[in-house]
Amino acid sequence: MRFLFMQSICLSQEKLPERLRQIAQPPAQLYCSGAIELLEQPGIAVVGSRALTSYGERACHTLVHDLALAGVVIISGLATGIDAVAHHTALACGGKTIAVLGTGLDRSVLFPAAHTNLAD
């Protein structure tokens, strides 16, 4: 993968975002690349079908566009479908976006591989 900078943050470190410390079962460790400070800003998770419909795409684009322009960080999983639309839309309008992955950043192949540029 072509991430510019990777870091590991343990629960005991002060770098772990405060909001994550407040949940019932905070992650013991985060593997991250990029601007982790975005996790301290207001954000919304966008999840949906991988089998994208034209209605779903339009609805996601409209919602994410307005939220991103309002300064809300868009959080999704970088998967095919709604996730990709959410990330692309946030970036296209100058917003901020974070991908939360089920695997670590040490994976040699991002799934789906077609989203490597989007991840960068």
NORPE-V696061 format. One record per residue. OMEGA is omega in whole degrees, -180 to 180 (none if undefined). D_FIRST is the distance of its C-alpha to the first C-alpha in Angstrom with 1 decimal. Layout:
OMEGA,D_FIRST ; OMEGA,D_FIRST
This chain:
-174,0.0 ; 179,3.8 ; -177,5.8 ; -175,9.1 ; 178,10.8 ; 177,10.7 ; 177,14.1 ; -179,16.2 ; 179,19.4 ; 179,22.3 ; -177,25.2 ; -178,27.5 ; 180,25.8 ; 179,27.1 ; 180,23.7 ; -178,23.5 ; -177,24.7 ; -179,28.4 ; 177,28.2 ; 177,26.1 ; -174,28.7 ; -178,31.4 ; -175,30.4 ; -180,32.1 ; -179,29.2 ; 179,26.6 ; 178,23.3 ; -177,23.7 ; 174,20.3 ; 171,17.4 ; -173,13.8 ; 177,12.8 ; 178,11.0 ; -171,13.4 ; -179,17.1 ; 179,18.2 ; 176,21.7 ; 179,21.5 ; 177,22.2 ; -178,25.6 ; 176,26.4 ; -178,28.0 ; 178,25.6 ; 177,25.9 ; 178,23.8 ; 179,23.7 ; 179,23.5 ; -174,25.0 ; 170,25.1 ; 177,22.4 ; -173,25.4 ; 172,25.8 ; 179,29.3 ; 177,30.5 ; 179,32.3 ; 179,29.3 ; 180,27.2 ; -179,30.1 ; 179,30.8 ; -180,27.2 ; -178,27.0 ; -178,30.4 ; -177,29.8 ; 179,26.4 ; -178,27.6 ; 179,30.6 ; -179,29.0 ; 178,26.3 ; 178,29.1 ; 177,31.0 ; 179,28.2 ; 178,27.0 ; -180,23.3 ; -177,21.9 ; 178,20.0 ; -171,18.6 ; 177,16.2 ; 180,14.0 ; 174,15.8 ; 176,17.7 ; -175,21.0 ; -180,22.3 ; -179,19.1 ; 178,17.5 ; -179,20.9 ; 180,21.1 ; -180,17.9 ; -178,18.7 ; 179,22.3 ; -179,21.7 ; -177,19.6 ; -179,22.2 ; 177,25.0 ; 180,23.6 ; -180,23.1 ; -179,20.6 ; 179,18.3 ; 174,16.4 ; 175,14.3 ; -175,15.5 ; 177,13.5 ; 178,15.5 ; 177,12.9 ; 178,11.3 ; -179,8.0 ; 179,8.1 ; -179,7.6 ; 180,6.2 ; 176,6.8 ; 176,7.2 ; -8,10.9 ; -178,12.1 ; -180,9.7 ; -178,11.8 ; 179,10.6 ; 178,7.2 ; 178,9.4 ; 178,11.4 ; 179,8.9 ; none,8.4
